[in-house]
Amino acid sequence: MTASATAPARTPVSARRAIAAATIGNALEWFDLAIYALMATYIGSTFFPEGAPGAQLVQAYAVFGVTYLIRPLGGLVLGAYADRHGRKKALVLTIWLMVAGTFLMAVMPGYDTLGLAAPLLVVVARLIQGFAAGGEFGAATSFLVEQNERRKGFFGSFQFASQGLATLMAAGFATGLTALLSDEAMTSWGWRVPFVFGLLIGPVGYYIRRHVDESPAVADDSGAPATGRRSPMLAVFRDHWGGLLMAGGALVVSTALNFILQYLPTFGIEQLGLDDSLSFTALLITGVILTFLTPFVGMLADRFGRLPIMVPAALLIGGGVVPLFVWVTHVPSFLTLAAVMTILGILKACYFGALPSVMSDVFPARARATGLSFSYNTAVGVFGGFTPTIAAALVAGTGSQISPGYYLLAVSFVSLAALAAAFRTRGVR
């Protein structure tokens, strides 16, 4: 039996503080990652050599994807730190690392001033942010699901609800800025405003996380000296390969869909000729859905089971995304784009509301943060970080605007296979 199974549930006040600590800090961190994707057009114009706008966009998205390659390393290092020294210390550390990368993005001069040093420094900033985000998922998810064994679906759902909140904030900035500022102002300085806001990660995130109680599982196991335990990295790779495959595989369709949702506003602008502000408003609607529907799905999962909700959602995502792409390309309007993103947002919330607790259940408490971080970041790096690049390249290479839909159809089968394996081998229900 794992430590989390025997740890006492927290009082309602302590539980609320835990949710606030993980949600607010996580949302602020993911805000910086999301805003880069939304501002990619302007970032490409600022930091990459002049050329075709499409080439600059692909370069900007490529940097977005390349930095995801360091996230498994960040997950291993910071996840192991969380398993050995506590979730709380790891969450405080990730805040400060993220702020360093955000600061670079907020103040760095562009290509016209620095030349080739500009895109290189963008890569450095994104690598720092990617490393920090790599450890955030495992530490925050472990911290949440360990608060209450009987309500782990509900508590764990706030991991992804906080990402929905990040999408909501990022879309809000993108919508407001593109509505108020000209294209010249956005390219010159407007895109930097959200990154300046992201610097609030430091004082706000540090204060909240510094004053929250440690996870019950870690606190219950505090008598065991960290120096006497087997390395969490060694334990994960020696004993929990199956857990890594199941957790990462279950995540694949969710993370690919997440980046498709972030790509769709740019798709609407670049491919469908829609207004910038209206396209970002559609993502704003999706952010509201993901923020508020996800915890409700987590609560239902605790009552009725997780797989009965997740499996139909995965099937609908895989089977429905191509017709939705056909619809939005044949009826290119704001209402169509908003409807498509609303449908996908609802399906995503239904799938990933219970996903954190499912992923957590395939690892023991002493290696949970490491296992979650590595499986999550590997799946995100392979199937998520490059999804906008793949989507843009598919459209450019095939000439078909619906081609990104087939990519999502393919990855949905990967997640269904992982859920089936978790059911058979881990008893996940």
C-alpha positions as CSV (number, residue, x, y, z in Angstrom):
1,M,0.0,0.0,0.0
2,T,1.4,3.4,-0.9
3,A,1.8,6.3,1.5
4,S,-0.9,8.2,-0.2
5,A,-3.4,5.5,0.6
6,T,-2.8,5.7,4.3
7,A,-2.2,9.4,4.7
8,P,-5.1,11.2,6.4
9,A,-7.3,13.5,4.4
10,R,-6.8,17.1,5.0
11,T,-9.3,19.4,6.6
12,P,-11.5,21.5,4.2
13,V,-9.4,24.6,4.9
14,S,-6.1,22.8,4.3
15,A,-7.5,21.2,1.1
16,R,-8.7,24.6,-0.2
17,R,-5.2,26.1,0.4
18,A,-3.6,23.1,-1.4
19,I,-5.9,23.6,-4.4
20,A,-5.1,27.4,-4.4
21,A,-1.4,26.8,-4.2
22,A,-1.2,24.3,-7.0
23,T,-3.8,26.0,-9.2
24,I,-2.7,29.6,-9.0
25,G,1.0,28.9,-9.4
26,N,0.4,26.3,-12.1
27,A,-1.9,28.6,-14.0
28,L,0.6,31.4,-13.9
29,E,3.4,29.1,-15.1
30,W,1.3,27.7,-18.0
31,F,0.2,31.2,-18.9
32,D,3.7,32.0,-20.1
33,L,3.8,28.8,-22.2
34,A,0.4,29.4,-23.7
35,I,1.1,33.1,-24.5
36,Y,4.1,32.2,-26.6
37,A,2.0,30.0,-28.9
38,L,-0.6,32.8,-29.3
39,M,2.0,35.5,-29.9
40,A,4.0,33.3,-32.3
41,T,3.2,35.5,-35.3
42,Y,4.6,38.6,-33.6
43,I,7.5,36.8,-32.0
44,G,8.5,35.4,-35.3
45,S,8.6,38.9,-36.8
46,T,10.7,40.2,-33.9
47,F,13.3,37.5,-33.4
48,F,13.8,35.8,-36.8
49,P,15.3,37.0,-40.0
50,E,13.0,38.7,-42.5
51,G,11.4,36.4,-45.1
52,A,8.0,34.9,-45.9
53,P,5.6,35.4,-42.9
54,G,4.8,31.7,-43.1
55,A,8.5,30.8,-42.7
56,Q,8.8,33.1,-39.7
57,L,5.7,31.5,-38.1
58,V,7.1,28.0,-38.6
59,Q,10.4,29.1,-37.1
60,A,8.7,30.5,-34.0
61,Y,6.6,27.4,-33.6
62,A,9.8,25.3,-34.1
63,V,11.4,27.0,-31.1
64,F,8.1,26.4,-29.2
65,G,8.5,22.7,-30.0
66,V,12.3,22.4,-29.5
67,T,12.1,23.7,-25.9
68,Y,9.8,20.8,-25.1
69,L,12.7,18.4,-25.7
70,I,14.2,19.6,-22.4
71,R,11.1,19.0,-20.4
72,P,11.7,15.3,-19.8
73,L,15.1,16.2,-18.3
74,G,13.4,18.9,-16.1
75,G,10.8,16.3,-15.1
76,L,13.4,13.8,-14.0
77,V,15.6,16.3,-12.1
78,L,12.8,18.3,-10.4
79,G,10.4,15.3,-10.1
80,A,13.1,13.3,-8.2
81,Y,13.7,16.4,-6.1
82,A,10.0,16.5,-5.2
83,D,10.0,12.7,-4.3
84,R,13.1,13.0,-2.1
85,H,12.6,16.4,-0.5
86,G,8.9,17.2,-0.8
87,R,6.4,18.5,-3.2
88,K,6.3,22.0,-1.6
89,K,10.0,22.7,-2.1
90,A,9.9,21.6,-5.7
91,L,6.9,23.8,-6.4
92,V,8.7,26.8,-5.0
93,L,11.8,26.1,-7.1
94,T,9.8,25.8,-10.3
95,I,8.3,29.2,-9.8
96,W,11.7,31.0,-9.7
97,L,13.0,29.1,-12.7
98,M,10.0,30.1,-14.7
99,V,10.3,33.7,-13.8
100,A,13.9,33.8,-15.1
101,G,12.8,32.6,-18.5
102,T,9.8,35.0,-18.5
103,F,12.1,37.9,-17.7
104,L,14.3,37.2,-20.7
105,M,11.3,37.1,-23.1
106,A,9.9,40.3,-21.6
107,V,13.0,42.5,-22.0
108,M,15.1,40.9,-24.8
109,P,15.8,43.1,-27.9
110,G,14.9,41.7,-31.3
111,Y,16.7,40.5,-34.4
112,D,17.2,44.0,-35.7
113,T,19.3,44.8,-32.6
114,L,21.0,41.6,-31.7
115,G,21.2,39.7,-34.9
116,L,21.5,36.0,-34.6
117,A,21.9,36.3,-30.9
118,A,18.2,37.2,-30.6
119,P,16.8,33.8,-31.7
120,L,19.5,32.0,-29.7
121,L,18.5,33.9,-26.6
122,V,14.9,33.1,-27.3
123,V,15.8,29.4,-27.3
124,V,17.7,29.9,-23.9
125,A,14.6,31.5,-22.4
126,R,12.3,28.8,-23.6
127,L,14.7,26.1,-22.4
128,I,14.6,27.6,-18.9
129,Q,10.8,27.7,-19.0
130,G,10.6,24.2,-20.4
131,F,12.9,22.8,-17.7
132,A,10.8,24.4,-15.0
133,A,7.5,23.3,-16.5
134,G,9.0,19.8,-16.7
135,G,9.0,19.5,-13.0
136,E,5.8,21.4,-12.4
137,F,3.4,18.7,-13.5
138,G,4.6,15.8,-11.4
139,A,5.1,17.9,-8.2
140,A,1.7,19.7,-8.6
141,T,-0.3,16.6,-9.6
142,S,1.2,14.5,-6.8
143,F,0.5,17.3,-4.4
144,L,-3.1,17.5,-5.4
145,V,-4.1,13.8,-5.7
146,E,-2.5,13.1,-2.3
147,Q,-4.8,15.5,-0.5
148,N,-7.7,13.0,-0.3
149,E,-7.7,9.4,-1.5
150,R,-11.5,9.3,-1.9
151,R,-11.6,12.5,-3.9
152,K,-8.4,12.2,-6.0
153,G,-10.3,12.6,-9.2
154,F,-11.7,16.0,-8.1
155,F,-8.5,17.2,-6.5
156,G,-6.4,16.0,-9.4
157,S,-8.7,17.7,-11.9
158,F,-7.4,21.1,-10.8
159,Q,-4.1,20.4,-12.4
160,F,-5.8,20.7,-15.8
161,A,-8.3,23.2,-14.7
162,S,-5.4,25.5,-13.9
163,Q,-4.1,24.9,-17.4
164,G,-7.6,26.0,-18.6
165,L,-7.3,29.1,-16.5
166,A,-3.9,29.7,-18.1
167,T,-5.5,29.4,-21.6
168,L,-8.3,31.8,-20.4
169,M,-5.8,34.4,-19.2
170,A,-3.6,34.1,-22.3
171,A,-6.6,34.3,-24.7
172,G,-7.9,37.3,-22.8
173,F,-4.6,39.1,-23.3
174,A,-4.4,38.1,-27.0
175,T,-8.0,39.2,-27.6
176,G,-7.7,42.5,-25.8
177,L,-4.3,43.5,-27.2
178,T,-5.1,42.6,-30.8
179,A,-8.4,44.5,-30.5
180,L,-6.8,47.6,-29.0
181,L,-3.4,47.8,-30.8
182,S,-2.4,47.9,-34.4
183,D,-0.3,45.2,-36.1
184,E,2.7,47.5,-35.9
185,A,2.2,48.1,-32.2
186,M,1.7,44.4,-31.5
187,T,4.9,43.6,-33.4
188,S,6.9,46.4,-31.8
189,W,5.9,46.0,-28.1
190,G,2.4,44.8,-27.6
191,W,3.3,41.1,-27.5
192,R,5.6,41.7,-24.6
193,V,2.8,42.9,-22.3
194,P,1.6,39.4,-21.3
195,F,5.2,38.3,-20.5
196,V,5.5,41.3,-18.1
197,F,2.3,40.2,-16.5
198,G,3.8,36.7,-16.2
199,L,6.5,38.1,-14.0
200,L,3.8,38.1,-11.2
201,I,4.6,34.4,-11.0
202,G,7.5,35.2,-8.7
203,P,5.9,37.1,-5.7
204,V,2.4,35.6,-6.0
205,G,3.4,32.0,-6.6
206,Y,6.2,32.0,-4.1
207,Y,4.0,33.5,-1.3
208,I,1.2,31.0,-1.9
209,R,3.3,27.9,-2.1
210,R,5.7,28.9,0.7
211,H,2.8,29.1,3.2
212,V,0.9,25.9,2.3
213,D,1.2,22.5,4.2
214,E,3.2,19.7,2.6
215,S,1.4,16.8,0.9
216,P,0.0,14.3,3.4
217,A,1.9,11.5,1.7
218,V,5.2,13.2,2.1
219,A,4.4,14.4,5.6
220,D,3.4,10.9,6.7
221,D,6.7,9.5,5.3
222,S,8.9,12.3,6.7
223,G,10.5,10.0,9.2
224,A,12.4,8.1,6.5
225,P,15.7,9.9,5.7
226,A,16.0,10.9,2.0
227,T,19.5,9.7,1.9
228,G,18.5,6.1,2.7
229,R,16.0,5.8,-0.1
230,R,16.5,4.4,-3.5
231,S,16.8,7.1,-6.2
232,P,13.4,7.9,-7.6
233,M,14.9,8.0,-11.1
234,L,16.4,4.6,-10.7
235,A,13.1,3.3,-9.3
236,V,11.1,4.6,-12.2
237,F,13.3,3.2,-14.9
238,R,14.0,-0.1,-13.2
239,D,10.5,-0.9,-11.9
240,H,7.9,1.3,-13.6
241,W,8.3,1.1,-17.3
242,G,4.7,0.0,-17.7
243,G,3.5,2.9,-15.7
244,L,5.5,5.3,-17.8
245,L,4.0,3.9,-21.0
246,M,0.4,3.9,-19.6
247,A,0.6,7.4,-18.1
248,G,2.2,8.9,-21.2
249,G,0.0,7.1,-23.6
250,A,-3.2,8.1,-21.8
251,L,-2.1,11.7,-22.1
252,V,-1.3,11.7,-25.8
253,V,-4.7,12.6,-27.2
254,S,-5.3,15.3,-24.5
255,T,-2.0,17.1,-25.1
256,A,-2.3,16.9,-28.9
257,L,-5.8,18.4,-28.7
258,N,-4.6,21.1,-26.3
259,F,-2.1,22.4,-28.9
260,I,-4.6,22.0,-31.7
261,L,-6.8,24.4,-29.7
262,Q,-4.0,26.8,-29.3
263,Y,-3.2,26.5,-33.0
264,L,-6.8,27.0,-34.2
265,P,-6.9,30.8,-33.6
266,T,-3.7,31.2,-35.7
267,F,-5.3,28.8,-38.3
268,G,-8.3,31.1,-38.4
269,I,-6.2,34.1,-39.0
270,E,-3.6,32.7,-41.4
271,Q,-5.8,30.2,-43.4
272,L,-9.3,31.4,-43.1
273,G,-8.7,35.2,-43.1
274,L,-10.6,35.8,-39.8
275,D,-10.0,38.9,-37.7
276,D,-7.2,38.4,-35.1
277,S,-9.3,39.5,-32.1
278,L,-12.3,37.4,-33.0
279,S,-10.1,34.3,-33.5
280,F,-8.6,34.7,-30.0
281,T,-12.1,35.3,-28.6
282,A,-13.0,31.8,-29.7
283,L,-10.1,30.5,-27.6
284,L,-11.3,32.6,-24.7
285,I,-14.6,30.7,-24.7
286,T,-12.7,27.4,-24.7
287,G,-10.6,28.6,-21.7
288,V,-13.8,29.2,-19.7
289,I,-15.0,25.7,-20.5
290,L,-11.8,24.1,-19.5
291,T,-11.4,26.1,-16.3
292,F,-14.9,25.4,-14.9
293,L,-16.1,22.2,-16.4
294,T,-12.9,20.2,-15.6
295,P,-13.4,20.1,-11.8
296,F,-17.0,19.0,-12.3
297,V,-15.9,16.1,-14.5
298,G,-13.3,15.2,-11.8
299,M,-16.1,15.1,-9.2
300,L,-18.3,12.9,-11.4
301,A,-15.3,10.6,-11.9
302,D,-15.0,10.0,-8.2
303,R,-18.6,9.0,-8.1
304,F,-19.1,7.0,-11.3
305,G,-15.6,6.0,-12.3
306,R,-13.0,7.5,-14.5
307,L,-12.9,5.3,-17.6
308,P,-16.7,5.4,-18.2
309,I,-16.2,9.1,-18.9
310,M,-12.8,9.1,-20.5
311,V,-13.2,6.3,-23.1
312,P,-16.3,7.8,-24.8
313,A,-14.6,11.3,-24.8
314,A,-11.5,9.8,-26.5
315,L,-13.7,8.1,-29.1
316,L,-15.6,11.3,-29.8
317,I,-12.4,13.3,-30.1
318,G,-10.9,10.9,-32.6
319,G,-14.0,10.5,-34.6
320,G,-15.2,14.1,-34.5
321,V,-12.2,16.2,-35.2
322,V,-12.0,15.7,-39.0
323,P,-15.7,16.6,-39.5
324,L,-15.2,19.7,-37.3
325,F,-12.2,20.7,-39.4
326,V,-14.3,20.2,-42.6
327,W,-17.0,22.4,-41.1
328,V,-14.7,25.3,-40.1
329,T,-12.9,25.3,-43.5
330,H,-16.1,25.2,-45.5
331,V,-18.0,27.8,-43.4
332,P,-15.1,30.1,-42.3
333,S,-16.7,32.4,-39.8
334,F,-16.2,33.4,-36.2
335,L,-19.4,31.6,-35.1
336,T,-18.2,28.4,-36.8
337,L,-14.7,28.6,-35.2
338,A,-16.2,29.4,-31.8
339,A,-18.6,26.4,-32.1
340,V,-15.8,24.0,-33.1
341,M,-13.6,25.1,-30.3
342,T,-16.5,24.9,-27.8
343,I,-17.2,21.3,-28.8
344,L,-13.5,20.4,-28.6
345,G,-13.2,22.1,-25.3
346,I,-16.1,20.2,-23.8
347,L,-14.7,16.9,-25.1
348,K,-11.2,17.8,-23.7
349,A,-12.6,18.6,-20.3
350,C,-14.5,15.3,-20.2
351,Y,-11.3,13.4,-21.1
352,F,-8.8,15.1,-18.9
353,G,-10.9,15.9,-15.9
354,A,-10.0,12.5,-14.5
355,L,-6.7,12.0,-16.3
356,P,-4.3,13.3,-13.5
357,S,-5.7,10.7,-11.0
358,V,-5.5,7.9,-13.6
359,M,-1.8,8.8,-14.3
360,S,-1.0,9.0,-10.6
361,D,-2.5,5.6,-9.9
362,V,0.1,3.8,-12.0
363,F,3.0,5.0,-9.7
364,P,3.8,4.5,-6.0
365,A,4.0,7.6,-3.9
366,R,7.8,7.5,-3.5
367,A,8.4,7.7,-7.2
368,R,5.1,9.4,-8.2
369,A,6.4,12.9,-9.0
370,T,9.3,11.5,-11.0
371,G,7.2,9.0,-12.9
372,L,4.4,11.6,-13.6
373,S,6.9,14.3,-14.7
374,F,8.8,12.1,-17.1
375,S,5.8,10.4,-18.7
376,Y,3.9,13.6,-19.0
377,N,6.8,15.6,-20.5
378,T,7.9,12.9,-22.8
379,A,4.4,12.6,-24.2
380,V,4.0,16.4,-24.4
381,G,7.4,16.7,-26.1
382,V,6.7,14.1,-28.7
383,F,3.0,14.5,-29.3
384,G,2.3,18.0,-28.0
385,G,5.2,20.4,-28.4
386,F,5.5,19.9,-32.1
387,T,1.8,19.7,-32.8
388,P,1.4,23.3,-34.0
389,T,4.5,22.8,-36.2
390,I,3.1,19.5,-37.5
391,A,-0.3,21.1,-38.1
392,A,1.2,24.1,-40.0
393,A,3.5,21.8,-42.0
394,L,0.6,19.4,-42.9
395,V,-1.5,22.3,-44.2
396,A,1.5,23.7,-46.2
397,G,2.6,20.3,-47.5
398,T,-0.7,18.8,-48.5
399,G,-2.6,21.9,-49.3
400,S,-5.5,20.5,-47.3
401,Q,-6.8,22.7,-44.4
402,I,-8.3,19.7,-42.7
403,S,-5.1,17.6,-42.6
404,P,-4.4,18.4,-38.8
405,G,-7.6,16.6,-38.0
406,Y,-6.2,13.3,-39.2
407,Y,-3.2,13.7,-36.9
408,L,-5.5,13.9,-33.9
409,L,-7.5,10.9,-35.1
410,A,-4.4,8.8,-35.2
411,V,-3.2,9.8,-31.7
412,S,-6.6,9.1,-30.1
413,F,-6.0,5.3,-30.7
414,V,-2.8,5.5,-28.7
415,S,-4.6,6.9,-25.7
416,L,-7.4,4.3,-25.9
417,A,-4.8,1.5,-25.9
418,A,-3.1,3.0,-22.8
419,L,-6.4,3.2,-21.0
420,A,-7.1,-0.4,-21.8
421,A,-3.7,-1.4,-20.4
422,A,-4.3,0.6,-17.2
423,F,-7.6,-1.2,-16.8
424,R,-6.2,-4.6,-17.3
425,T,-2.9,-4.3,-15.4
426,R,-3.5,-1.6,-12.7
427,G,-7.2,-2.1,-12.1
428,V,-7.9,1.6,-13.0
429,R,-11.6,2.1,-13.2
